[in-house]
């Protein structure tokens, strides 16, 4: 029938929806919807709208308990109690690299996650009750920030929503491989608000790392492809990484193409000579296949 919407398989629908989200202005991106369409790549036919309604209902329950004039600090305390004490969300320290920790549907079902998925739920519920929450791509551990009347508070949803002071943040930087304390200006830069697409990109990088550790190259490839779709003109290092995945999968032509794109986007890359040498070997291998 003319004008009818195309019929997609569940797998194709997830890819189409991800491209739609990747093409949106950052301020129009829903973190929850983006995260659920990432999950739909692993769970074909995932009922994305059902999980979005679940988040909406959770926020409505909490909002109904709050006075209209409640202060921001009180809202944060109520959010912490509701999510971590009442609903029982917590960090999965026992099996941190379980891929389910990175899929929002699984985190909502199991109430176990990692910093970024717990942070995403924290942000989504908090924003729905009127909190101005933003993600922070802090080294080693995703955090959340909220503006108060007398300053900014940094929160750790993986740690039950605890507030972090400067000394704790400096220690976490050292734990993540930093060298000594940073001055206030550099620390403030590290605590800048992450854009919506940056949050989704960090989620995908986490997944790619999990699958790479498991040598699950097809799933690692899927994560890499979604990362590139977010910023195809600025994804230089991701093209290199995807080229490496293609190499593992013995897709030599695709690897050659990605390495070439990497060098065009990052002409002064420190590993440029090594990549060019690898490309020469690949070109010879491709020639033998012809």
C-alpha positions in Angstrom: 0.0 0.0 0.0 1.4 3.4 -1.0 2.7 5.5 1.9 2.8 2.5 4.4 5.7 2.4 6.8 8.4 -0.1 5.9 8.4 -3.4 7.8 11.6 -4.1 9.6 12.9 -7.1 11.4 13.5 -6.5 15.1 17.2 -6.3 14.5 16.8 -3.9 11.6 14.4 -1.8 13.7 17.0 -1.4 16.4 19.6 -0.2 13.9 17.2 2.2 12.3 16.1 3.7 15.6 19.8 4.1 16.6 20.6 6.0 13.4 17.6 8.2 14.2 18.9 9.0 17.6 22.4 9.5 16.4 21.1 12.1 13.9 19.3 14.1 16.5 20.4 17.3 18.1 22.0 16.4 21.4 19.5 18.4 23.5 16.7 16.4 21.9 18.2 13.0 22.8 16.5 11.0 25.5 19.1 9.1 27.5 16.7 6.3 28.5 15.4 5.8 24.9 18.9 5.8 23.5 20.1 3.3 26.1 17.1 1.0 25.4 17.7 1.0 21.7 21.3 0.0 22.4 19.8 -2.9 24.4 17.4 -3.7 21.6 20.4 -4.7 19.5 21.0 -7.5 22.0 17.3 -8.2 22.8 15.4 -8.1 19.5 11.9 -6.9 19.8 12.5 -5.3 23.2 9.5 -3.4 24.4 11.2 0.0 24.6 8.0 1.9 25.3 7.2 -0.4 28.2 10.5 0.4 29.9 10.1 4.1 29.3 6.7 3.9 31.0 8.3 2.1 33.9 10.7 5.0 34.4 7.9 7.4 34.1 5.8 5.5 36.7 8.8 5.3 39.1 9.3 9.1 38.9 5.5 9.7 39.3 5.5 7.6 42.5 8.3 9.6 44.0 7.0 12.9 42.8 3.7 12.2 44.4 5.4 12.0 47.8 7.2 15.4 47.6 5.8 18.8 48.6 5.7 21.3 45.8 8.2 23.6 47.7 10.7 20.9 48.7 14.3 22.0 48.5 16.8 20.4 46.0 18.8 18.8 48.8 15.7 17.1 50.2 14.8 15.9 46.7 18.2 14.3 46.4 17.8 12.6 49.8 14.3 11.3 48.7 15.7 10.1 45.4 18.5 8.2 47.1 16.1 6.6 49.6 13.6 5.6 46.9 16.1 4.1 44.5 18.7 2.5 46.8 16.8 1.7 50.0 13.2 1.1 48.8 13.7 -0.3 45.3 17.1 -1.9 46.1 19.2 -0.7 43.1 22.9 -1.4 43.7 26.2 -1.8 42.0 27.1 -5.3 40.8 30.6 -5.5 42.3 30.5 -9.3 42.2 30.2 -9.6 38.5 31.1 -6.1 37.2 31.8 -7.2 33.6 28.5 -9.1 33.1 27.1 -7.5 29.9 23.7 -7.3 31.5 25.0 -4.5 33.7 25.2 -2.3 30.6 21.7 -2.9 29.3 19.0 -0.6 30.8 16.2 -3.2 30.6 18.3 -5.7 32.5 19.3 -3.1 35.1 15.6 -2.2 35.6 14.6 -5.8 36.0 17.5 -7.1 38.2 18.2 -3.7 39.9 21.9 -4.4 39.5 24.2 -2.2 37.3 27.5 -0.4 36.8 28.1 3.3 37.4 26.8 4.5 34.0 23.6 2.5 33.9 22.8 3.3 37.6 23.7 6.9 36.8 21.4 7.0 33.8 18.5 5.8 35.9 19.4 8.3 38.6 19.4 11.2 36.1 16.2 10.1 34.3 14.2 9.8 37.6 15.8 12.9 39.1 15.0 15.0 36.1 11.4 13.9 36.2 11.0 15.2 39.7 12.6 18.5 38.9 16.3 18.0 39.6 18.9 19.5 37.2 21.1 16.4 37.0 23.9 15.9 34.5 26.3 13.0 33.9 30.0 13.4 34.5 32.4 11.3 32.5 34.9 11.2 35.3 38.0 9.0 34.7 37.3 5.4 35.7 33.9 6.0 37.2 30.8 7.7 35.8 29.3 10.3 38.3 26.4 12.7 38.4 26.4 16.4 39.3 23.6 18.6 40.6 23.6 22.4 41.1 22.5 23.6 44.6 21.9 27.1 45.8 25.4 27.3 47.4 27.4 25.3 44.9 27.5 22.0 43.1 27.3 18.5 44.6 28.9 15.4 42.9 27.1 12.2 43.5 27.9 8.5 43.0 24.9 6.4 42.1 27.0 3.3 42.1 27.8 4.1 45.8 24.1 4.6 46.7 24.0 8.3 45.8 26.8 9.3 48.2 28.1 12.9 47.9 31.8 13.1 47.0 34.1 15.8 48.3 37.3 17.1 46.7 39.6 14.7 48.7 37.6 11.7 47.6 37.6 12.8 44.0 41.3 13.3 44.1 41.8 9.8 45.5 39.6 8.4 42.8 41.7 10.1 40.2 44.8 8.5 41.7 43.1 5.1 41.7 42.3 5.6 38.0 46.0 6.1 37.2 46.4 9.8 37.8 49.7 11.2 39.1 49.1 13.3 42.3 46.5 15.9 43.0 45.1 18.2 40.3 44.6 21.9 40.8 41.0 23.2 41.1 40.8 24.3 37.5 41.7 20.9 36.0 39.4 19.1 38.5 36.6 21.4 37.5 37.2 20.6 33.9 37.0 16.8 34.6 33.7 17.5 36.4 32.1 19.2 33.4 28.6 18.0 32.4 28.6 15.3 29.7 26.3 15.7 26.7 23.6 13.1 26.2 25.5 11.6 23.3 28.7 11.5 25.3 26.8 9.5 28.0 25.5 7.0 25.4 29.0 6.8 23.8 30.5 5.9 27.2 27.9 3.2 27.6 28.9 1.8 24.2 32.6 1.9 25.0 31.9 0.0 28.2 30.1 -2.7 26.2 32.8 -2.8 23.6 35.4 -3.4 26.4 33.3 -6.2 27.9 32.9 -7.9 24.6 36.6 -7.5 23.7 37.6 -9.1 27.0 35.4 -12.0 26.1 36.7 -12.0 22.5 33.1 -11.8 21.3 34.1 -9.9 18.2 30.7 -9.7 16.5 29.1 -8.0 19.5 32.2 -5.8 19.9 31.7 -4.8 16.2 28.1 -3.9 16.9 29.1 -1.5 19.7 31.8 0.0 17.6 29.4 0.6 14.7 27.0 2.4 17.0 29.8 4.6 18.3 30.8 5.6 14.8 27.2 6.5 13.9 27.1 9.1 16.7 30.0 11.2 15.3 31.2 9.7 11.9 33.3 12.7 11.0 35.1 12.8 14.3 35.4 9.1 15.2 39.0 8.6 14.1 40.2 6.3 16.9 37.0 4.4 16.8 37.6 3.6 13.1 41.0 2.3 14.1 39.4 0.1 16.8 36.8 -1.2 14.4 39.5 -1.9 11.9 41.1 -4.1 14.6 37.8 -5.9 15.2 37.4 -6.5 11.4 40.9 -7.9 11.4 40.0 -10.4 14.1 37.0 -11.4 12.0 39.3 -11.8 9.0 37.4 -9.1 7.1 40.5 -7.7 5.6 39.0 -5.2 3.1 36.8 -3.7 5.7 39.8 -3.4 8.1 41.9 -1.8 5.4 39.1 0.8 4.8 38.8 1.7 8.5 42.5 2.0 9.0 42.6 4.4 6.0 39.8 6.5 7.5 41.6 6.6 10.8 44.7 8.0 9.2 42.7 10.6 7.2 41.0 11.8 10.3 44.0 11.6 12.6 47.0 12.4 10.2 49.4 13.0 13.1 48.5 9.9 15.1 51.4 8.6 17.3 50.7 5.1 15.9 50.4 6.3 12.3 53.5 4.5 11.1 52.5 1.2 12.7 49.0 1.5 11.2 50.5 2.2 7.7 52.7 -0.8 8.0 49.7 -2.9 8.9 47.8 -1.5 6.0 50.6 -2.6 3.6 50.4 -6.1 4.9 46.6 -6.1 4.6 46.8 -4.7 1.0 49.0 -7.7 0.1 46.6 -10.1 1.8 43.7 -8.6 -0.1 45.6 -8.8 -3.4 46.1 -12.5 -2.8 42.4 -13.0 -2.3 41.6 -11.4 -5.7 
